[in-house]
Amino acid sequence: MKLSTRGRYGMRLMVELARHYGQGPLSMRSISASQKIPVKYLEQLIIPLKKNGLIRSARGPKGGHMLSKPPEEINTWEILNILESRMELVNCLYEPDVCENAHDCLIRPTWGKAHKAMQKVFEDTSLEDVLHEDSGETS
């Protein structure tokens, strides 16, 4: 599985908000400058994250965006599931009809195990964990 730009940029956006959690809202311009993501792209990422309750916004001259809950309460799977259209290794795992061999395929169960293992890693990794990994600390 290869993450799209949307997933990678969205994760960087969320990590930036986690890094500043509790310090008030961050402006789009600030996020854009620190993460080198165009403002127009950020605007498109914030919409689904806000709709799904991971980000909240404040209006006004000192407004911007912030996490709606603590970084330790947001796992990376939640973020990727919102931003990525498909989170699967192979199409046949959830749509067996796309492959005529799906029902007799000997490797298909292995693809399923690999997908579940990948999902567990993301589910077990919070934004707080990412911040510690980023700084070289381990949990």
N, C-alpha and C positions, 0 to 999 in steps of 0.2 A: 504494500500500500504506500502510495506517495501522497503526502499532504499537499493540498493546494496552497497557493499564495494566500488565499482567504484564511485558511486554517493557521498558517504560520504567522501572518501579520496579526490575526486576531489574538493569538497566544501572546505575541509580543505586547500588544495593547493591554491585555489583562495583566501581564507581569508588571508592566509600567504602573498600572493603577494599584496593583498589590504593593509595589515598592513604596508608594506614597499613601498607603491606606492610613486613614485617621488624620491626615494633614490637610483635608479639604479637597475641593474639586480641582482637577487638572484641565487646563484649556486644551483644545484640539491642537493649537499651534505648538504648545509645549510638548505634547505627546508626539506630534509629527516630527519636531526637531530632534528629540532624544531617540526616537525609534527609527527615524528616516523612513517614515511611511507618509505618503501624500495625504493631506487633509481630506480630500474628496474620497479616498479609499477608507479612511478612518470613519467618515460619516456613514458609509455603507456597512461597516462592521458593527458600529455601535447600535444600529437599529435592532437587529435580532437579539443582541446581547441584552439590550434594555427591555425588549419585549418579553424575554424569558427571565427577567428579574435578577440578572447578574450585575447590571450597571444601573445607576441612577444619575440624573443630571440636575444641575442647579443653573438657573438663568441669572442673567445680570452681568455687570462688569467683572465681578470676581467669580463668575460661574464656571462651569465645566462639567467634567464627568468623574465619577468615583465608583468604587465597588459598592454594591448594595448590602454586602455582608462580609465578614472577615475573610482574609485570604485562606485561612485554614479550613473554611467551610465551602470552598469552591474547588472542585477537582477538575483536572484537565480534560477528563472525558466529557464532562458537561459542556465545556467550552467547544471542544471539537465536534461534538454531536450537534450543536447549534449551528456551527459555521460550515461544516463539511456536508456535502450533499450525500455522500456515501462513506461509511466507515467499515469497509469490508476488504478482505484480501482478494477474494474471487467472487464473481457474481453468483455462481451456482450455490453458495451457502444459503442464501435467502430466496433465491429464485431458481430452483432446480430446473425449470423448463428452459432456461437459456442454454443448457448443454444437454445433448442427447445421451451423454454418458454419466450424468450426475447421479442417477440412482444406482449405477453399478461401479462407480469410480472408487478405487481403493484409496486414493490420496485425499479425497474430499473430507473424511473425518479428521485428518491431520490439519487441513486448512482450518477446520472449525476449532480445533484445539489451539492453533496458533492465534486465531482471531480472539478467542477467549483470554488467552494469556496477555495479548496486547491490550485488550480492554481493561484487564485487571491492573496492569501497570499504570494506565492513565487514570483509572478510578482511584487507585491508591496514592496518587500524586496530587497533592493540593498545590495551590499557588504559593502557599507558605513554604512547602517543600522545595518548589522551584527556586524560590528566593535563597534558600540555604544552599542548594546545589550550585547556584550561580556564584555564590561567594566562596565556594570551596568547602563549606561546612557540610556535615552529614547528619542525618537525623538518627 
